[in-house]
Amino acid sequence: MLPRGRGRLKALGAGLLLLLLLLSGLYLLSGDLACELVSGPTGGGLLSQPGPRRRPRVSPAPLQMAACYCLPLAPEGPLQDWGLRFGLWRRRIGSFGRSSGAGGPWGDSRPRVHVSSLPPTLQLLHVAIVCAGHNSSRDVVTLVKSILFHRKNPLHFHLVTDGVARNILETLFHTWMVPSVFISFYDADELKPEVAWIPNKHYSGIYGLLKLTLPRALPPTLARVIVLDTDITFASDIADLWAVFARFSDKQVIGLVENQSDWYLGNLWKNHRPWPALGRGFNTGVILLHLERLRQVRWEQMWRLTAEQELLTMLATSLADQDIFNAVIKQYPWLVYPLLCSWNVQLSDHTRAEQCYSEVSDLKVIHWNSPKKLGVKNKHVEFFRNLYLTFLEYDGNLLRRELFGCISGPQTEPSQTRQALVELEEDDACYEFRQQKLTVHRVHLTFLPYEPPAPHPHDVTLVAQLSMDRLQMLEALCRHWPGPMSLALYLSDAEAQQFLHFAQASEVLSARRDVAYHIVYREGPLYPVNLLRNVALGQAHTPYVFLSDIDFLPAYSLYDYLRTSIKELSLATRKAALVVPAFETLRYRLSFPTSKTELLSLLDAGSLYTFRYHVWPRGHEPTDYARWREAQAPYRVEWAADYEPYVVVPRDCPRYDPRFVGFGWNKVAHIMELDAQEYEFLVLPEAFAIHLPHAPSLDISRFRSSPTYRLCLRTLKDEFHQDLSRRYGSAALKYLTAQRQL
């Protein structure tokens, strides 16, 4: 037994040793969780956005205020890829310790990460892309998917766009809600005059020259940026490319990959005379721009003088900005930092791309830089095509994940929506309905090329929504309705590509440029019918809209008849909803009536019926079909409970209530609100539309078979009535009274 004093000394020594170990652990932990502030678009607090430029051409418009400024304790690669990389990463870092509880992708095992094995400090990476038009906007989405799949850093995309692309991408990124992604837009029309004087033979047109203007167009406080073409696919983390900036010498300002074809060698065909270049020249599909240094060396004067000089003999560019970049580098070779060719594997005919890789792991960036795109000649083109198609059809909802180990910045409306979703009671019988209402769906407007109709004071757009199982009805609808249409399609990413191929292969659909197709990406268990209607309605460009459904074919003459009726009834000076009587047939083959007289004959013969008379008569009874048979002029009808006609109304009419998802009461609530806002209902005597038979939807099957489904619908109806009473006061009491009398 130790003497008492020595026992105290030993205890004190053990305590000091324990304290030393504790301090050492805290020191190591502080290294593991090292954080740094990153610049972002919030303009205050932890995040700072460069001040707006004095020049009016730049219009930064950050769409999401969020920040990620903590070092992620994660293996290389995206979260989805951890399972594949886990074994390799485990061998790389060595032993694992056991934690007391299960959690994270490792279950109850956690790695002992040493400070030396941590990735570089997380920072905000800047990417610039020039994009114009509908097709280019679709390409940008695939490019961004490939970047987001591999990334571990917050990203700021600087998009130089025309009006079409901005409308598409602004909505897409706002609804995509990807954490730690910031967007700024720059008006391409404001930048065009700076390059419009350059004759260009490249298929990209004037937009292919706009990358030359980026050092001047982007915010003056932005020091570095990665510039990408839209036909790029990433096969690695873009942070690895960003890290190459650190290897630039003090004079190097541009990072480029050598051109992998013989274009600039001038030996592709007889009398081929390319622009001057250094050796094989450089490809500008992937560029590292050190903006700060470019401004110091007066880049704008440099490229302008070079272009003016070469155009005296070359007359026009063949490869747009690439020719001018190469001509400048020819004169000032010290400007360029040659990137490894794996950062821009160029898949065009007659290239040396195969020398850039020997294994899949060698691939960094794939560039479809031929006008043939996926049809180029390459020994491994099938592999590259499949890689591209993977991201083309990849579910973009999976990219909404938070960056691992990062802290969000100031709360935004999307994050509040996420919080509301978290707070939902999963034990609530109506959880699915409430979840679907709060779900923010990605929206890709005008998925195909679209030309708005010329202004007309009485013009009408047909508004409808559909899913993949109703796609076959589009061609017939286009034959029946020659006017503009705005259609919302509820599709997955893969289904959107199937629709694209279907529309391009259809002679009927491909001939139309006045039909706007808007993709709302699928998410959640219930069909968001009213959200889809609102998307389509919000994109109508005519003063009036015909609110229809995709399984109705309008009379061949309905479009012209509606425009005439709108004018004759002076709808511009009165608040009215024009009712189009609805009929249905149970036959898949029907000789469609060309007039009211023919329709009445089919009705009397039993080939047609008034819509849903045998299962839901209240839905259309107020239209008064008996009166319609004899009517020669429009007549007014009164609202009644459960009335849900198909109507023509002004474009600024009330929107549909998004709480109604799946089947039931979605149109009823909308008609009720039209009545609450004192719209009068006028039935048109020569108008009609016929419903075509089809298999029942999943939602209507659930409605018929599930008491819980019907109970939830009643709950939503009660909540809607309460909201209606708050908005319209005592005038809304009649709706509750009418409903109770049923």
N, C-alpha and C positions, 0 to 999 in steps of 0.2 A: 504494500500500500504506500502510495507516494505521500511525502510530507504535504501539509496543507498549503504552504506557500508555493511549492513547486506545482501543485495541482492548479492553483490560480494562474500561474504563469503559462502553463500548458493550455488552459482554457482560453486565456487571452490571446496566445499565439494562434490557436485554432480559429478564434473569431477574426483576427487580422487576416489570416489566410482566406477565410470565407469572404470577407469584405473585398479582398484583392481579386478573388475570382469573380465576385459579383460586379465589381467595377470593370473588369476585363470583358465580361459578357455584355455589359451595357455599352462599352466602347465598340465592340464588334457589331452589336445590334444597331447602334447609331450609324455605322458604316453601311450596313445592309439596307437601312431605310433612308439613305441619303436622298434629299429632295433638292430640287432647284426650281426657281420660278421660271415660267415660260411666257413668252409673249403671246397674247391672244386678242380676240376682237372685242373685249368688253370695255376697254378704255378706262379702267380704274381698279383700285384694290390690288389683289394679287396679280391680275392680268392687265397687261397694257397693250393697247393697239396703237400703231403709228398714226399720227394725226392725219386728217384728210388732206389730200393734195390740193394745192391752190388751183390746179388746172381742172377744168370742168369735165375732161374726158373720162376721168376715173370715178367710178361710183361704187366704192366698197359697200357691200350689203351683207354683213354677217348674219347667218341664219340661225345659229345655235350658240348660246352663251354657255360654254362649259370649259373646264380646264382639267388637265391631268398633269400633275407636276411631281409625282412620286416615282421612285425607281421601282420597276416591277420585279418581284422575286419569282421569276418564271423561266422555264427552259426556252430555248429558241423556238420560234414558230408560233402559229396561232393556237388558240385554246383547243380548237377541234383537233389539232394535230398532235396534242400532247401524248395521246395514247400510242401513236406510232413512234414518237421520238423518245418515249419514256425510258426504254431499255438503254439506248445509246447515251442519253443524258445521265442516267444513273451510273453507268460505267465511267462517264467523264468526271463526275464530281466525287465519286467514291462512296463512303459509307452513309447509311441513313440511320436516323434515330427514331425511336418509337414515341409517339405522342399519346396523351391520355385519351384522346377522343378522335373519332373518325371525322374527316372533313376534307374538302377540296378534292381535286382529281386524284390524289394519292391515297385515298381512304384514310387509314390511321397511321400512315408513314409520312414523315416529313424529311426533306433533305437538309443536311447541315451545309449551308451555303457559305463558302469562304468569301471574304471581300474581294479577293483577286479574281474569283470566278464570275462576278456579277457583270452584266452587260453594261455598256456605256450609259451615263446618266441620261435619263429620258429628256428629250427636248422636242419642241414643236418643229415639224418639218414642213417646208413650203413647196407646193407643186403648182405649176402653171400649165394650163391647157387652153388652146384655141379651139372653139367649137361653134359651128353654125349649122342650123337646119335640123330637120327631124331625124334623118339617118345618122348624122354625126352625134346627135344627143344619145341615141341608143348605144353607139360605140363607146361613148364616155362612161355609160353605166357599167358595161362589161369591164372596161379598164379599171374603174374605181373598185369594183368587186374584187378584182385580182390583187389590188393594192391593200384593201382592207383585210382580206383573208390572211395575209402574211404579216401585217404591220403590228408593231408593239408600241408605236409612238403616236401622240396626237398629231393631226394633220391639218394644214390650212391649204385649201384648194383655191387658187386664183384663176377664175374662169373668164376668158375673153370671149364673149358671145354676141350673136345677133339677137334680135327681139324674140324670135321663135325659140331658140335654144334656151334663152334665159327664162322664159315662161315655163318651159318644160322642166329644166333643172332646178329652178328655184322651188317649184312645188315638190319635186321629187325629193330633194335633200331635206326640205322642211318636214315632210311626212315620213321620211326614212328614219329620222331621229337616231342617227349614229352618234354615240358619245365621243367626245373629244375630236370632233370633226367640224371645222369652220369653213365657211364659204364666203368668198368675195367675188362680185361680178364687175366686169369692166366692159364698157360699151364698145363693141367692135366698130360700129358706124362712126364713132368719134376718132378712131385710130386709122380708119381706111385712108383718109387724105394723105397720111404720111408715107404710104406705099403705093397709092393709086397710080402714080406716074411711072411705075415699073411694069413694062409689058411682061406677061407671064403665060407660058403655054401649059403649065401643070394643071392637072384636073382639080386640084384644090382651089384654084382661082385666087382671088385677092386674099382670102383667109390664109393661104399658104405662105404669105409674106409677113403676116402680123407678128410673128415671133421676133422679128428684127426690132420691133418697137418696145419690147418688154422692159428693158432697162429704164426706159423713160416713162412707160405707162404704169408700172407697179409703184407702190408707195416708196418714197425716197429713203425711208428708214429700213426697208427690207434689204438685207445684205446678200442673201443667197437664195437661189430657187432652182428646183429641178423642173425642166421643161419637157413635156411629153406630147407626142402625137396621139391621136385618138385610137389608132390601130395597134396599140401596144398591149401585151399581156405580161403581167409580172409573175415570175416563178420563184421569187425570193422576197425578203424583207427590204423595203425601200430605204430603211435606215442604213443598210450596208452601202447603198449607193451614195447616200448623203455623207457618209463617213469619208468618202474619197475627197471631199473638199479639203480635208486636213492635209492631204498629200500635195496640194498645189504648191508650186514655188511662189515667191513673192510677185512674180510677173504673170503667172498663168491666170487666166480669167475665164476660160471656156473649157469644159470637159466634154470630149466627143469620142465616139467609136469610129475607127477607120471604116470607110466604105467597103463593103464586101463584094461588090461587083466591079467590073472593069469600066464602068461608065466614064470616070474621069481620066482613064488611060486613053480614051478615044479610039479604041479598036473594036468596038462592037459591030460596026458596019462601015461600009465605004463612005468616005467623006464625013464621018461622025466628028463633030467639032464641039467638045464640051467646054464649059467655063474653066478657067484656070484653077488648079488645085495642087496641093502639096502631095505628091505621090498619087496614091489611090483616092485621095480626098477623104472627107469625113461625112458621115450620115447624121442628120439633125433630128432624127426621130426621138433621141434621148440626149438632152443637153444639161450639163451643169453650168449655170451662169453665176459667176461671182459678181453680183450687181454693183456692189460698192466699188470694186476695182474697175469695172467696165465704165462706170460714170467718170472715174478719175482719168481714164485714158481717152475720154471723149468718144465713146463708142458710136454715138449717133453720127457725128461728123465722119468718123472712120468708114462706116459701112456705106454712107451716102456717097462719099467721094469715090469709093471703090466701085460702087454700082454705076455711077454716072460714067466713069472711065470705061468700064467693060461694055456697057450698053452701046457705046459708040461703034463697036464692031460686032458684038454678039446679038444686038437688037432686042432680045427677049431672054428671060430666064426659062429654062426647061424644067428645073426641079425646085422652083420657087425660092424660098429663103436659103435652101441648102447651097445653091450656086453662089449666092452672095457671101454666106459664111465662109465658104471655101476660098473665094477670091480674096477675102480679107486675110485669111490665115496664110495664103500663099505669100502675101506681102509681109505679114507679121507673124512668122511661125512660132515665136516665143509666147504668143497668146494662148496656145492650146495645150491642154493636158490630155494625152491619149488614154482613153479608158480601155480596159480589157474588153475584147470583142464580145464576151459573154453578156455584157450589159446592153447589147443591142444586136441580137442574133437576127439578121435580116433575111426574111423569107421571101425573096423575089427570085425570078428565074436567073440562072447563070451567076450565082453568087458563090462565095467561098465559106458560106455559113457553117458548113460541116466541120471546118477547121477550128471552130470556136468551142466545141464541146466533144467530149468522148463518153461522158456519162450524164445521166439525168441530173445529177447533183451539180454539174457544171453550169446548167442553164440559170440565167438570172432574169433576162428580159427577152421576150420574143416579139419581133416587129414584123407585122404583115404589110410590108411596104411596097407591095406590087399592086397595080390596079386590079389584078386577078384575085387579090386577097387570099381566101382559103384554097383557091385553085392553083396555087403555084407549084412548081416542080421542086421537090426535095425528097431525098431518100427517106427522111423521117417525117414527112408532112402529115401522115396519118396520126402519129403521136402528137404533133403540135396542134393539129386540128382538134383532137379529142381534149387536149388541155384547154384550148380556147372555149370549146363547147361546154366544158365543165363549169367555167365561170359565167358563160352566157346564160346557162339554165340554173345556176346556183341560187338557192333560196336566200335572197337578200336580207330576210328577217333574221337570219342566223348571224349576221354581221353587226347586229345592234348591241352586242355584248360590251360591257364595260371593260376598259383596259385593266389588266390585273394589277392590283396594288396601287391604284390611282384614286385620287380624291376629286370629286366633282367640284366645279366652281359655283358661281351664283345660280340659284335655282331658277329654272325656266319653266314655261308652261308644259313642255313635254315631260320634264321630270316630275312635275306635279301630277300629271296624268299617270305616270308610272307609280307614284306614291298612292294614288287613289286605287289603282289596280291591286297594289300590295295590301291595302286596307280592306278589300272586299272579304266578306265572310264566305269561305269556301263551303260551309255547311248550309248556306242559304240555298233553298230549292231553286231559286231563280238566278243562281250565280252565273250561269252561262250567258243569260240575257244581259246582265249588268256588265259582265266582262266584255261582251261584244260591243256594247255601246261605248265603253271607254277605250277600246282598242284603236290605235292610230294606224291606219292602213297606208302603206306606200302607194303613191299615186303617180303614174307616168302619163301626163297629158299628151294628146295628139301623137300617139305611138307611131302612126303612119303619116306620110306627107298629107297636108291638109291646107286647102285654100279657102278662107272665109268667103261667104257670098258677098256680092256687091250690095251696098246699102239699099234697102227698099222699105218704105214706111209700113207695109202690110205683110212683110214676109214672115214665114213660120218655119221653125226648126222642129223636127220630130225628135223627141227625147225619150230614150228607153235604156234598159239595162239587161244584161244577159250573162250567162256563164257558159262554160265549154259545151255543155250538153244542148245548148240552143244555137250553136254556131251555124248550123245548117239552114237556119231561117233568114240569115242575112241577105242572101242573094235574092230571094223572093221579095223581101222588104224593099230592097233597092229598086226592083222592077216596078213596085207599086207606088213608091214615093220618090218622085224626081227632084224634090227639094232638098235642102240641107238637113243633115241629121247629126245629133250628138249622142254617142252611145258609150256607156260605161260597161266594161267587161271585167268580171271577177275571175281572175286567173292566177295560177301559180307562175313562177318565172319560166318553168319549162313549157307550160301551156301557152304563155305569151309568145314563145318562139313558134309553136305549132300554129297559132293564129296568124302570125306574120307570114309563114309559108303558105297557109291557106289563102290569105288575102292576096298575096302576090301571084298565086297560081290561078286565081279566079278572074276570068275576063270581065265579069260583072263588077266585082269589087275594085279591081285595079283600074277600071275606067273612071271611077268616081274620085274626085278631089274635094267634094263638098261634104264628105262624111268624116266626122272626127271620132276617132276611136281612142278612148281613155282607159288605160289599164289600172285597175285597183287590185293590188296584189292580195292574194288569199291569206287570211290568218284568222284563226278562231273557229269554233264549231258551228256557228249559225251564219246564214246568208244575210249580209248587211244591206238589205234591199233599198232602204231609204237613203243610206249613205251613197249608194251607187247612183240613185236618182239625182241626188243633190250634186254629185260630181258632174254628171251629164248636163244637168240644168244650168249649173254655173258656167259652163263652157259654151252655151248657146250664144250666137252672135246676132240673131235676128230680134226684132222687137217683140215677137210673140213665139210661144212654144206650144206644141201639141204633146201633152203628157200621155204617152202610150206605154204599152208593154211589147216586148219583142215577139210574143206569140200571137200578135194581132196583125192582120194585113188590112191596110186602109183601102178604101175604094180607089180605083185608078184615078178618078177625077178629084179626089179629096183635096190634094195640095192646092190646085187652082181654085176650087170652090171655097176653101178656107180664106184664101187671100181676098177673094171677092167679098165674102161675108164680113170680114174684118173691116173692109172699107165701107160697105153699105150700112153696117150697124154702128159706124163711128166709134169703134172701141177705144180710140185714142182719147175720147172725152167721157167715157163711162166705165164703170167698174163692173166688168162682166166676164163670166166664164162660159165659153161656148161648148155645149155638150155634144159629143159625137156618139150616137147610139151604138151599142155594142151587141153583136150577135155571135153565134158559135155554130160550128158543125162538128159532128162526130165522125165525119168521113175524112180519110186521109187524101182522097182525090175528090176535088170539087171543081166544077166549072164556075169560076168566080164571076159573080154578077157584075155587069158593066153599068147598071143603073138601078135606081130604086124599084122600078117596075119589075125587073128581073129578080131582085132580092125578095120582093113580096111573093112572087110566084114560088120561089124556093122555100120560103117560110110556110106558105100554105101547103106545099107538097111534103113538108116534114123533113126536108134536107137541111134546113136551118132552124135555129131556135133563138129566142131572145137569151142573152147571155146569163147563164147560171140560174135560169128560172126554176130549175128542179132541185137545186141544192142551196141556193142563196138568193132567193127572190128579192129580199130587202135591198140588196146591193144596187139594183137598177130599176126597181119599181117606180120611183119618182119620175123617171124619164117619161113615163106614160106612153108605152108603145102603141096602144090603141089610138091615141091622138096623133102620134107620129105618122101612122099609116095614111091619114087623110090630110095631114098638115101641108100647107102651101107656103107658109111663112114661119120664121122662128117664133117659138112660144116660150114663155117663162114658166119654170117649175120651182117649187119650194123645196128647201132642204128637208130631209127626214133622216131619222136615225139609221146609221149604217149605210147611207148613200155613198157610192164610190164610182161615179161615172168617169169616163175619160174625157178630158177637157182641153180646150185651147185657152190660154191665159197669157197676160203680159209676162215678159221674161223676168221682171222684178217681183213676181208673185212670192208668197211665203214659201219657205223651203220645207221639205218633208221632215218629220220628227225622227231623228236617228235612233231613238230608243226602241222603235219597232223593227225588230230583226226577225229573220225566218219568215214564217207564214202568219198572216192575220193582222188585220186592222191597220196596215201601213198606209193604204190609200184613204181609208175612212177618216183617219185623223187629219189628213191633209185637206180633204174636202170640208171637214168641219171647221178648220181654221179659215178657209176661204169664206165660208158663210159668216164666221165671226167677224171677219174684216169687211162684211157687207158686199161681197160679190153677188151679183144676181146670176142665176143659172138660166141660160137660153139654149133650148134644144134646136139644133139645125135640121130642117126637114129633108134635106137631100144628102146628109152626111151619114156614113156608116163605116164600121170596121168589123172584121170577122175574125174570131178566135179560132186558131187551128189546133187540132188534137195533138197531144204529146203525153209521154209518160209523166206521172206525178213526180214532183220534186221530193227530195229527202225531207225537207222541212214540212211540207204538207202531210207527208206520211207520219212524221212525228206528232204533228198537231192532232191527227185523227186517232193515233194509238196511245198517246200519253196524257193522262189526266194532269200530271204536273205541268206539262207544256201549256195546256189550256188554262190552268190556274195562274201561271206566270203571266200569260197574256191578259187575263182579267186584272191582275195587279198593275200591269203597265197601263192599262186603260184607266184605272182609277187614278193613278199618278198623273196621267195626261189631263184628265178632267180637272184635277186640282190646279195644275199649272195653267190651264186655260182660264180657270176662274180668277187666278191671280193677275193674269194679263188683261182680261176683258171685263172683269168685275161681274156685276149682276146680270149683264147681257149673256153671260155664259151659262146661267142657271138652266136655260131651256135644254141644253145638251145633256145635262145630268138627269133632268126630269124625263126627257125622251128615252134615255137609255134604261131608266128604271121601269118604264111602262112596257118594255118588251118582255 
